[in-house]
Amino acid sequence: MPRPIDPNRLQPAGYPFRLDIETQFTDMDVGAHLNNIAIARFYESARVRSNLDLFGRNFLRRGAPFLIVLAEANIRYLAEGNFPDPVQVGCGIHRIGNSSFVMQQGLFQNGACIGLCDCVMVLTSDGKPTRIPAGVRTAMQGILLPDTHH
């Protein structure tokens, strides 16, 4: 039995960060649908862009005070996507822990939600989980999804 989906996740406006992405001919599979690798890349692009907004460019540089590691990604396909229509990926933070956070994403094409992605991201330093700094935590709270305010 499929898990119920929060209706807010099915609307682009439900996400505080959104990124528009043009699809490419090479994003198609033999059935002329957007393939699973392209879809994973769309989610990754939006995650990195939202992290750039949150953490600045320093988190991408060698010697940064911390790195952000993708520990888990779960993709749920809801409908087919097609080339050449663009997609929009929405991102928001679902939960903030001590050294990790859960980002939730929605993938939209022509106004319809075609997929969802939940990711566990971990801040690390010297290869070990590190506490989320207070200033970073405050910035993250700015893109908490509506249902996550406690």
C-alpha positions in Angstrom: 0.0 0.0 0.0 1.5 3.4 -1.0 2.4 5.8 1.8 0.2 8.9 2.0 1.6 12.1 0.6 1.3 15.4 2.3 -0.7 17.5 -0.2 1.6 20.5 0.3 4.5 18.5 -1.3 2.5 18.2 -4.5 2.4 22.0 -5.1 5.5 24.0 -6.2 4.4 26.9 -4.0 4.9 24.5 -1.0 8.7 24.7 -1.3 10.6 27.8 -0.2 13.4 27.2 -2.8 12.7 26.4 -6.4 14.9 25.9 -9.4 13.8 25.8 -13.1 15.8 23.3 -15.3 15.7 22.9 -19.0 15.5 19.2 -20.1 17.8 17.9 -22.8 17.3 15.4 -25.5 19.8 13.1 -23.8 17.6 13.0 -20.7 15.2 10.6 -22.5 15.1 6.9 -22.2 14.1 4.5 -25.0 10.4 5.1 -24.1 10.9 8.8 -24.7 10.4 9.6 -21.0 12.8 11.5 -18.7 15.1 8.7 -17.5 15.9 8.0 -13.8 19.5 9.3 -14.1 18.3 12.6 -15.4 15.7 12.9 -12.7 18.3 12.2 -10.0 20.5 14.8 -11.6 17.6 17.4 -11.4 17.2 16.7 -7.7 21.0 17.0 -7.2 21.3 20.3 -9.1 18.5 21.8 -7.0 20.0 20.4 -3.7 23.4 21.9 -4.5 21.9 25.3 -5.5 19.8 25.5 -2.3 22.9 24.6 -0.3 24.8 27.3 -2.0 22.1 29.8 -0.9 22.3 28.4 2.6 26.0 27.9 3.1 27.7 30.0 0.5 30.4 28.8 -1.9 32.8 27.8 0.9 31.2 24.5 1.5 32.3 23.4 -2.0 36.0 24.3 -1.4 38.8 22.1 -0.1 39.6 23.2 3.4 36.1 24.3 4.1 35.1 24.2 7.8 32.7 21.4 6.9 31.5 19.4 4.0 27.9 18.3 3.2 27.6 14.6 2.5 24.6 12.9 0.9 23.9 10.0 3.3 20.6 8.8 1.8 18.3 9.7 -1.1 14.9 8.2 -1.7 13.1 9.0 -5.0 9.5 8.3 -5.5 8.2 8.5 -9.1 4.7 9.7 -9.4 4.3 10.3 -13.2 6.2 10.3 -16.4 8.2 13.4 -17.4 8.9 14.3 -21.0 11.4 16.2 -23.2 11.4 19.0 -24.3 9.3 20.6 -21.4 11.3 22.1 -18.6 11.1 20.9 -15.0 11.0 22.8 -11.7 12.5 21.3 -8.5 11.3 22.6 -5.2 13.4 22.2 -2.0 12.8 22.7 1.7 14.1 21.3 4.9 11.9 18.9 6.7 14.0 18.3 9.9 17.2 19.6 11.4 19.2 17.3 13.7 22.5 17.8 15.5 24.8 17.1 12.5 22.3 16.2 9.8 19.2 17.5 8.1 16.5 16.1 5.9 15.7 17.9 2.7 12.5 17.2 0.9 12.1 17.9 -2.8 9.3 17.9 -5.4 9.8 17.6 -9.2 7.2 19.4 -11.3 6.5 19.5 -15.0 3.8 21.6 -16.6 2.4 22.3 -13.1 2.1 18.6 -12.1 4.2 16.9 -9.5 5.9 14.0 -11.2 8.2 12.9 -8.3 9.4 13.4 -4.7 12.8 13.0 -3.2 13.8 12.8 0.5 17.5 13.2 1.3 19.5 12.9 4.5 22.5 15.3 4.4 25.3 15.2 7.0 27.7 17.9 7.9 31.2 16.4 8.3 34.7 17.7 9.3 37.8 15.5 9.0 35.5 12.7 7.8 33.3 12.6 10.9 29.9 14.1 11.6 30.1 17.6 13.0 27.6 19.8 14.8 25.6 22.2 12.7 26.8 25.7 13.6 24.3 28.0 15.1 24.4 30.5 12.2 23.9 27.7 9.7 21.0 26.3 11.8 19.3 29.7 11.7 19.7 30.0 7.9 18.2 26.4 7.6 15.2 27.4 9.7 14.4 30.0 7.0 13.6 27.2 4.5 11.8 24.8 6.8 8.8 23.4 5.2 5.5 24.7 6.7 4.5 21.4 8.5 7.9 21.2 10.2 7.6 24.2 12.5 7.4 22.9 16.1 
